[in-house]
């Protein structure tokens, strides 16, 4: 004769895809944890979609929504957005979204995309406040409330940095970095330019300051050199080809070219 444990195991094996753990637990007057442990021991796994379906059905009965409210949501969730339904039902948007989830209502991605397009400003659309004074569309009480959040004369953003602050900026096209220094409100200059000009005066026209060691973060004065833009362009071209401005220096590309030439001669 089968004992209680064997009877429960047999029932679980036959019904684990038909009934949830809490439902089977209620049938045998035991805990849902016991049923889940038996499922695990038997190697029985409930698909996630089925588990969510059972959870939704259980949650569907836990609500303050009336039958009429539920019917309204079912009839309109594909026609109206959650915010509009919330206004018409006098609910919060969260309550409408939660109830939709409990009822298993899912808005298709295509419907979401079309709603997004409909809610955008169209080309040539005219703002409703155009040509109107603030008093034309706001009450005196509302205008008074806005004064607390207005920008005050002389106010500065929270991220304003003091004069003399040095930051590092990254050129996201090539990954190179350079240091910049603040010389006042909204006045930023490259640090190497500031250091060179502080020592030698303004950079002449058609000239630029280069880094001798090629490191743009090394802004020491003895690492800076003033060159014409023509020479700078030539240096950049040679560097891009893996060559050096000094013909005596053999770069990797130069050595490779010489090796290829020697093989051709053999």
C-alpha positions in Angstrom: 0.0 0.0 0.0 1.3 3.4 -1.0 2.2 5.8 1.8 1.3 9.5 1.9 4.6 10.6 0.4 4.3 8.2 -2.6 0.7 9.4 -3.2 1.8 13.0 -3.3 4.7 12.2 -5.6 2.5 10.4 -8.0 0.0 13.2 -8.0 2.7 15.8 -8.6 4.1 13.8 -11.5 0.7 13.6 -13.1 -0.3 17.2 -12.5 2.8 19.5 -12.3 1.9 21.0 -15.7 -1.8 21.3 -14.8 -1.7 22.8 -11.3 0.5 25.3 -9.5 2.4 24.3 -6.4 0.1 26.3 -4.0 -3.0 24.6 -5.6 -1.5 21.1 -5.2 -0.4 22.0 -1.6 -4.0 23.0 -0.8 -5.2 19.6 -2.2 -2.9 17.7 0.3 -3.0 20.3 3.1 0.8 20.8 3.0 3.1 23.7 2.1 3.9 24.8 -1.4 7.6 24.4 -0.4 7.0 20.7 0.0 5.4 20.4 -3.4 8.3 22.3 -5.0 10.8 20.1 -3.2 9.1 17.0 -4.6 9.1 18.5 -8.1 12.8 19.1 -7.8 13.6 15.6 -6.5 11.6 14.1 -9.4 13.4 16.4 -11.9 10.2 18.1 -13.0 10.5 21.6 -14.2 7.6 24.0 -14.9 8.1 26.2 -18.0 8.6 29.9 -17.1 5.7 31.0 -19.3 3.3 28.6 -17.5 4.6 29.7 -14.1 3.9 33.4 -15.1 0.5 32.4 -16.4 -0.4 30.9 -13.0 1.0 33.9 -11.1 -1.1 36.2 -13.3 -4.2 34.3 -12.7 -3.6 34.3 -9.0 -2.9 38.1 -8.9 -6.0 38.8 -11.1 -8.1 38.2 -8.0 -6.0 40.6 -5.9 -7.2 44.0 -6.9 -9.4 47.0 -6.0 -10.6 47.3 -9.6 -14.2 46.6 -10.2 -15.4 44.3 -13.0 -16.3 47.4 -15.0 -12.8 48.8 -14.6 -11.3 45.6 -15.8 -13.6 45.5 -18.8 -12.7 49.1 -19.7 -9.0 48.2 -19.6 -9.5 45.1 -21.7 -11.5 47.0 -24.3 -9.1 50.0 -24.5 -5.5 48.9 -23.8 -4.8 48.7 -27.5 -6.6 51.9 -28.3 -5.4 54.2 -25.6 -2.2 54.7 -23.6 -2.0 53.8 -19.9 -1.8 57.5 -18.9 -5.0 58.3 -20.7 -6.8 55.3 -19.3 -5.6 56.3 -15.8 -7.0 59.8 -16.2 -10.4 58.5 -17.3 -10.6 55.9 -14.5 -9.2 58.3 -12.0 -6.4 55.8 -11.2 -2.6 56.2 -11.1 -0.7 55.1 -14.2 1.1 52.5 -12.1 -2.2 51.0 -11.1 -3.4 50.6 -14.7 0.0 49.1 -15.8 -0.1 46.7 -12.8 -3.7 45.6 -13.6 -2.8 45.1 -17.3 0.0 42.8 -16.2 -2.3 40.9 -13.9 -4.8 40.4 -16.6 -2.1 39.2 -19.0 -2.5 42.2 -21.4 0.6 43.0 -23.5 0.8 46.0 -25.9 2.5 44.9 -29.1 5.8 46.6 -29.9 4.4 48.0 -33.2 1.5 49.7 -31.3 4.0 51.2 -28.9 6.1 52.5 -31.9 3.1 54.1 -33.6 2.0 55.8 -30.3 5.5 57.2 -29.9 5.3 58.7 -33.4 1.9 60.2 -32.7 3.1 61.8 -29.5 6.0 63.6 -31.1 5.9 67.3 -32.2 5.2 67.4 -35.9 7.2 69.7 -38.3 5.5 73.1 -38.4 3.5 72.6 -35.3 2.8 75.8 -33.4 3.3 75.9 -29.6 0.0 76.5 -27.7 1.7 79.4 -25.9 3.0 81.2 -28.9 2.2 84.9 -28.9 0.7 84.7 -25.4 1.8 86.3 -22.1 2.3 84.0 -19.1 -0.8 85.5 -17.6 -2.9 84.3 -20.6 -2.4 80.6 -19.8 -1.5 80.5 -16.1 -3.3 81.7 -13.0 -1.7 84.2 -10.6 -1.3 81.5 -8.0 0.5 79.2 -10.5 2.8 82.0 -11.6 3.7 82.7 -7.9 4.7 79.1 -7.5 7.1 79.2 -10.4 9.1 81.9 -8.7 10.7 79.4 -6.3 12.2 77.4 -9.1 13.4 80.2 -11.3 17.1 80.9 -12.0 18.3 83.8 -9.9 20.6 86.5 -11.3 24.2 85.4 -10.9 23.3 81.8 -10.1 25.7 79.1 -11.3 25.2 75.5 -12.2 26.1 72.9 -9.5 28.9 71.5 -11.8 30.6 75.0 -12.2 34.4 74.6 -11.6 36.6 77.3 -10.2 39.2 79.2 -12.2 42.4 77.2 -12.5 40.8 73.8 -12.6 42.5 71.4 -14.9 40.5 68.6 -16.6 41.2 65.9 -19.2 39.1 65.7 -22.3 38.9 62.7 -24.6 38.5 63.0 -28.4 36.1 60.1 -28.9 36.9 59.9 -32.6 40.5 58.8 -32.1 40.7 58.3 -28.4 43.4 61.0 -27.8 43.3 63.0 -24.6 44.3 66.6 -23.7 44.4 68.7 -20.6 42.3 71.9 -20.5 42.4 74.7 -17.9 39.6 77.0 -16.7 40.5 80.7 -16.9 37.1 82.0 -15.8 33.4 81.3 -16.3 32.9 79.5 -19.6 36.6 80.2 -20.6 38.6 77.0 -21.2 41.8 76.7 -23.1 44.2 73.8 -23.8 46.7 73.6 -20.9 49.7 73.3 -23.2 48.7 76.4 -25.1 48.2 78.3 -21.9 51.6 77.3 -20.5 53.5 78.1 -23.7 51.8 81.5 -24.1 52.4 82.3 -20.4 56.1 81.9 -21.1 56.5 83.2 -24.7 53.4 85.2 -25.5 50.6 84.6 -28.0 51.0 81.7 -30.5 51.8 83.4 -33.9 49.3 83.0 -36.8 49.7 79.7 -38.8 51.7 78.1 -36.0 50.8 75.5 -33.3 52.3 74.0 -30.2 53.3 70.4 -30.4 54.5 67.8 -27.8 58.1 66.8 -28.3 57.6 63.3 -26.8 54.2 62.8 -28.5 52.4 62.6 -25.1 49.6 65.2 -25.1 49.3 64.8 -21.3 52.9 66.0 -20.7 52.4 69.7 -20.6 55.8 70.6 -19.1 57.2 73.7 -20.9 60.4 71.9 -22.0 58.2 69.3 -23.7 56.5 72.0 -25.9 57.7 73.2 -29.3 56.3 75.9 -31.6 56.1 74.8 -35.2 54.4 76.1 -38.3 51.2 74.4 -39.3 52.9 73.3 -42.6 55.6 71.5 -40.6 53.0 70.1 -38.2 51.1 68.7 -41.2 54.3 67.1 -42.5 55.1 65.5 -39.1 51.6 64.2 -38.8 51.8 62.6 -42.3 55.1 60.9 -41.5 53.8 59.7 -38.1 50.7 58.3 -39.8 52.9 56.3 -42.2 55.1 55.0 -39.3 58.0 57.2 -40.5 60.2 59.7 -38.7 61.1 63.2 -39.7 64.7 62.2 -39.2 65.8 59.9 -42.1 68.4 58.3 -39.9 65.8 56.8 -37.6 64.6 53.4 -38.7 60.9 52.9 -37.8 59.1 49.5 -37.9 57.6 50.4 -41.3 61.0 51.5 -42.7 62.7 48.3 -41.6 59.8 46.2 -43.1 60.2 48.1 -46.4 63.9 47.5 -46.5 63.4 43.8 -45.8 60.9 43.5 -48.7 63.4 45.3 -51.0 66.2 42.9 -50.1 64.1 39.9 -50.7 63.2 41.2 -54.2 66.8 41.6 -55.0 67.7 38.0 -54.1 
